[in-house]
């Protein structure tokens, strides 16, 4: 998969992860892209380590599921790190 395809995958996976998770997440388009790409990398690494399936093809269901799952994990971690204490 090419670099541009990976960026598009990360952007879409990040947007889907933000739509799936409840609440308001901060960050705009650039943060969605960064979190999505990091999530796609994490999902590909987890998929390769656990299932022997990586992120190889853009139009593969396993690629999208791994990327979205990784983006959800990264978004949860990002939310915990940037969460402000509410009094």
LOPAMI-465041 format. One record per residue: y, z negated, x of N, C-alpha, C, O in turn; residue number from 1; residue in three letters. Coordinates in nm, 3 decimals. Atoms other than C-alpha are relative to their C-alpha. Layout:
<pts>
PT     n.c2     n.c3     n.c1    ca.c2    ca.c3    ca.c1     c.c2     c.c3     c.c1     o.c2     o.c3     o.c1  resi  resn
PT        Y        Z        X        Y        Z        X        Y        Z        X        Y        Z        X   NUM   ALA
...
</pts>
This chain:
<pts>
PT     n.c2     n.c3     n.c1    ca.c2    ca.c3    ca.c1     c.c2     c.c3     c.c1     o.c2     o.c3     o.c1  resi  resn
PT   -0.116    0.000    0.086    0.000    0.000    0.000    0.122    0.000    0.091    0.126   -0.071    0.191     1   UNK
PT   -0.120   -0.011   -0.080    0.341    0.090    0.136    0.096   -0.116   -0.020    0.081   -0.197   -0.111     2   UNK
PT   -0.097    0.108    0.002    0.634   -0.138    0.201    0.079   -0.001   -0.130    0.098   -0.108   -0.189     3   UNK
PT   -0.078   -0.008    0.124    0.838   -0.015   -0.098   -0.085   -0.039   -0.120   -0.037   -0.108   -0.210     4   UNK
PT    0.089    0.038    0.110    0.539   -0.049   -0.331   -0.023   -0.151   -0.001   -0.032   -0.212   -0.107     5   UNK
PT    0.019    0.145   -0.009    0.486   -0.404   -0.205    0.123   -0.074   -0.051    0.110   -0.177   -0.117     6   UNK
PT   -0.123    0.061    0.052    0.853   -0.489   -0.277    0.008    0.010   -0.152    0.047   -0.085   -0.219     7   UNK
PT   -0.001   -0.018    0.145    0.825   -0.345   -0.628   -0.102   -0.093   -0.065   -0.074   -0.155   -0.168     8   UNK
PT    0.102    0.092    0.050    0.502   -0.539   -0.683    0.051   -0.143    0.000    0.031   -0.216   -0.097     9   UNK
PT   -0.053    0.135   -0.010    0.671   -0.858   -0.565    0.108   -0.028   -0.102    0.112   -0.136   -0.161    10   UNK
PT   -0.107    0.018    0.099    0.975   -0.807   -0.788   -0.056   -0.015   -0.140   -0.014   -0.103   -0.215    11   UNK
PT    0.058    0.005    0.134    0.768   -0.743   -1.098   -0.086   -0.126   -0.016   -0.081   -0.192   -0.120    12   UNK
PT    0.082    0.121    0.008    0.522   -1.025   -1.018    0.087   -0.124   -0.011    0.053   -0.216   -0.086    13   UNK
PT   -0.092    0.114    0.010    0.812   -1.267   -0.966    0.063   -0.010   -0.137    0.079   -0.121   -0.190    14   UNK
PT   -0.059    0.000    0.134    0.971   -1.164   -1.296   -0.101   -0.045   -0.105   -0.067   -0.119   -0.197    15   UNK
PT    0.104    0.041    0.094    0.642   -1.205   -1.482   -0.029   -0.150    0.016   -0.049   -0.220   -0.084    16   UNK
PT    0.024    0.143   -0.024    0.586   -1.546   -1.319    0.112   -0.084   -0.061    0.086   -0.189   -0.118    17   UNK
PT   -0.110    0.073    0.061    0.934   -1.657   -1.428   -0.010    0.001   -0.152    0.028   -0.097   -0.217    18   UNK
PT    0.015   -0.008    0.145    0.858   -1.539   -1.782   -0.114   -0.089   -0.049   -0.107   -0.143   -0.160    19   UNK
PT    0.115    0.080    0.040    0.525   -1.725   -1.791    0.031   -0.149    0.006   -0.008   -0.224   -0.084    20   UNK
PT   -0.028    0.142   -0.016    0.654   -2.059   -1.665    0.109   -0.047   -0.096    0.209    0.022   -0.115    21   UNK
PT   -0.101    0.051    0.091    0.844   -2.273   -1.913    0.121   -0.054    0.076    0.112   -0.087    0.194    22   UNK
PT   -0.121    0.055   -0.059    1.197   -2.391   -1.847    0.086    0.106    0.065    0.052    0.225    0.066    23   UNK
PT   -0.092   -0.091   -0.067    1.486   -2.239   -1.661   -0.016   -0.013    0.150   -0.001   -0.122    0.206    24   UNK
PT    0.007   -0.003   -0.144    1.433   -2.138   -1.303    0.130    0.060    0.052    0.183    0.155   -0.005    25   UNK
PT   -0.121   -0.052   -0.060    1.732   -2.081   -1.083   -0.027    0.125    0.080   -0.142    0.166    0.097    26   UNK
PT    0.015   -0.118   -0.084    1.794   -1.778   -0.872    0.017    0.126   -0.080   -0.015    0.132   -0.199    27   UNK
PT   -0.021   -0.128    0.064    1.882   -1.425   -0.951   -0.105    0.102    0.041   -0.220    0.067    0.068    28   UNK
PT    0.091   -0.109   -0.032    1.728   -1.090   -0.874   -0.053   -0.010    0.142   -0.172    0.013    0.166    29   UNK
PT    0.043    0.011   -0.139    1.718   -1.146   -0.499   -0.102   -0.113    0.018   -0.201   -0.095    0.088    30   UNK
PT    0.095    0.112   -0.011    1.545   -1.485   -0.533   -0.132    0.035   -0.069   -0.238   -0.003   -0.020    31   UNK
PT    0.122   -0.044    0.066    1.297   -1.333   -0.779   -0.079    0.092    0.091   -0.202    0.082    0.098    32   UNK
PT    0.067   -0.091   -0.093    1.220   -1.060   -0.525   -0.065   -0.078    0.114   -0.180   -0.053    0.148    33   UNK
PT    0.053    0.077   -0.113    1.176   -1.306   -0.239   -0.120   -0.085   -0.044   -0.224   -0.084    0.022    34   UNK
PT    0.111    0.084    0.047    0.959   -1.547   -0.441   -0.119    0.085   -0.041   -0.234    0.045   -0.019    35   UNK
PT    0.109   -0.088    0.040    0.756   -1.258   -0.581   -0.075    0.056    0.119   -0.198    0.063    0.118    36   UNK
PT    0.065   -0.055   -0.120    0.689   -1.105   -0.238   -0.078   -0.109    0.072   -0.190   -0.086    0.116    37   UNK
PT    0.072    0.112   -0.063    0.598   -1.445   -0.090   -0.122   -0.036   -0.085   -0.229   -0.065   -0.031    38   UNK
PT    0.113    0.028    0.088    0.379   -1.508   -0.395   -0.109    0.105    0.009   -0.227    0.072    0.005    39   UNK
PT    0.100   -0.106   -0.015    0.209   -1.171   -0.357   -0.075   -0.016    0.131   -0.196    0.004    0.137    40   UNK
PT    0.067    0.027   -0.128    0.138   -1.251    0.008   -0.096   -0.118   -0.013   -0.210   -0.112    0.035    41   UNK
PT    0.085    0.118    0.020    0.003   -1.593   -0.088   -0.121    0.034   -0.087   -0.233   -0.005   -0.055    42   UNK
PT    0.111   -0.039    0.088   -0.205   -1.448   -0.371   -0.100    0.089    0.071   -0.221    0.074    0.052    43   UNK
PT    0.090   -0.085   -0.077   -0.347   -1.181   -0.141   -0.081   -0.078    0.101   -0.199   -0.051    0.122    44   UNK
PT    0.070    0.083   -0.096   -0.434   -1.440    0.120   -0.106   -0.086   -0.068   -0.218   -0.096   -0.020    45   UNK
PT    0.096    0.082    0.074   -0.600   -1.670   -0.134   -0.114    0.086   -0.053   -0.231    0.046   -0.045    46   UNK
PT    0.103   -0.089    0.050   -0.785   -1.378   -0.290   -0.096    0.046    0.109   -0.216    0.056    0.085    47   UNK
PT    0.086   -0.041   -0.111   -0.913   -1.264    0.049   -0.087   -0.115    0.048   -0.204   -0.097    0.080    48   UNK
PT    0.074    0.115   -0.050   -1.015   -1.614    0.152   -0.108   -0.047   -0.097   -0.219   -0.081   -0.055    49   UNK
PT    0.095    0.054    0.097   -1.188   -1.716   -0.170   -0.095    0.103   -0.059   -0.214    0.077   -0.076    50   UNK
PT    0.078   -0.098    0.075   -1.307   -1.396   -0.336   -0.033    0.127    0.077   -0.110    0.210    0.029    51   UNK
PT    0.022   -0.123   -0.076   -1.305   -1.130   -0.065    0.074    0.119   -0.056    0.042    0.233   -0.023    52   UNK
PT   -0.078   -0.106    0.061   -1.052   -0.929   -0.265    0.145   -0.020    0.041    0.202   -0.128    0.022    53   UNK
PT   -0.140    0.010   -0.042   -0.707   -0.857   -0.126    0.089    0.089   -0.084    0.048    0.144   -0.186    54   UNK
PT   -0.097   -0.087    0.066   -0.399   -0.669   -0.231   -0.004    0.133    0.072    0.057    0.149    0.179    55   UNK
PT    0.018   -0.129   -0.066   -0.493   -0.311   -0.152    0.067    0.114   -0.075    0.137    0.194   -0.013    56   UNK
PT   -0.052   -0.111    0.079   -0.393   -0.077   -0.434    0.101   -0.050   -0.100    0.086   -0.159   -0.156    57   UNK
PT   -0.108    0.039    0.090   -0.081   -0.086   -0.647   -0.047   -0.007   -0.145   -0.006   -0.097   -0.218    58   UNK
PT    0.042   -0.008    0.140   -0.256    0.006   -0.973   -0.134   -0.068   -0.025   -0.209   -0.027   -0.114    59   UNK
PT    0.124    0.075    0.018   -0.545   -0.239   -0.939    0.029   -0.130   -0.075    0.126   -0.199   -0.045    60   UNK
PT   -0.019    0.122    0.079   -0.581   -0.523   -1.189   -0.010   -0.125    0.089    0.066   -0.220    0.071    61   UNK
PT    0.014    0.116   -0.089   -0.697   -0.763   -0.917    0.125   -0.021    0.085    0.164   -0.134    0.111    62   UNK
PT   -0.124    0.010   -0.076   -0.385   -0.686   -0.713    0.108   -0.068   -0.082    0.177   -0.157   -0.032    63   UNK
PT   -0.105    0.057    0.086   -0.157   -0.770   -1.005   -0.029   -0.145   -0.035    0.062   -0.228   -0.036    64   UNK
PT    0.034    0.139    0.032   -0.346   -1.086   -1.100    0.022   -0.092    0.119    0.072   -0.203    0.103    65   UNK
PT   -0.022    0.081   -0.120   -0.340   -1.213   -0.742    0.149   -0.017    0.028    0.193   -0.127    0.062    66   UNK
PT   -0.143    0.007   -0.027    0.029   -1.131   -0.702    0.071   -0.091   -0.100    0.156   -0.171   -0.061    67   UNK
PT   -0.063    0.084    0.102    0.129   -1.296   -1.030   -0.043   -0.146    0.017    0.039   -0.236    0.006    68   UNK
PT    0.047    0.136   -0.025   -0.089   -1.601   -0.960    0.067   -0.063    0.121    0.107   -0.180    0.117    69   UNK
PT   -0.070    0.050   -0.118    0.061   -1.638   -0.614    0.146   -0.026   -0.027    0.202   -0.123    0.022    70   UNK
PT   -0.142    0.019    0.033    0.413   -1.595   -0.754    0.019   -0.125   -0.086    0.119   -0.195   -0.071    71   UNK
PT   -0.009    0.121    0.082    0.347   -1.870   -1.010   -0.009   -0.123    0.090    0.066   -0.219    0.073    72   UNK
PT    0.015    0.113   -0.092    0.230   -2.104   -0.732    0.128   -0.020    0.081    0.176   -0.133    0.095    73   UNK
PT   -0.122    0.009   -0.080    0.535   -2.024   -0.518    0.117   -0.046   -0.086    0.200   -0.125   -0.040    74   UNK
PT   -0.109    0.040    0.090    0.768   -2.063   -0.817   -0.010   -0.148   -0.035    0.092   -0.216   -0.045    75   UNK
PT    0.017    0.142    0.025    0.619   -2.404   -0.897    0.044   -0.084    0.120    0.112   -0.185    0.105    76   UNK
PT   -0.041    0.072   -0.121    0.665   -2.517   -0.538    0.151    0.008    0.018    0.214   -0.092    0.052    77   UNK
PT   -0.145   -0.016   -0.011    1.020   -2.377   -0.532    0.072   -0.089   -0.100    0.175   -0.148   -0.068    78   UNK
PT   -0.059    0.087    0.101    1.097   -2.564   -0.854   -0.006   -0.146    0.038    0.087   -0.221    0.011    79   UNK
PT    0.012    0.139   -0.044    0.969   -2.891   -0.709    0.096   -0.032    0.115    0.151   -0.141    0.122    80   UNK
PT   -0.087    0.022   -0.115    1.170   -2.849   -0.390    0.147   -0.003   -0.040    0.224   -0.084    0.011    81   UNK
PT   -0.142   -0.012    0.036    1.497   -2.752   -0.558    0.039   -0.083   -0.121    0.155   -0.083   -0.161    82   UNK
PT   -0.030    0.080    0.119    1.471   -2.984   -0.858    0.092   -0.114    0.035    0.071   -0.185    0.133    83   UNK
PT   -0.093    0.111   -0.020    1.758   -3.227   -0.882   -0.044   -0.116   -0.088   -0.095   -0.096   -0.198    84   UNK
PT    0.039    0.116    0.079    1.695   -3.578   -1.001    0.093   -0.015   -0.119    0.215   -0.005   -0.106    85   UNK
PT   -0.075    0.017    0.124    1.805   -3.635   -1.360    0.006   -0.148   -0.032   -0.096   -0.217   -0.032    86   UNK
PT   -0.016    0.143    0.030    1.947   -3.975   -1.449    0.033   -0.019   -0.144    0.050   -0.132   -0.189    87   UNK
</pts>
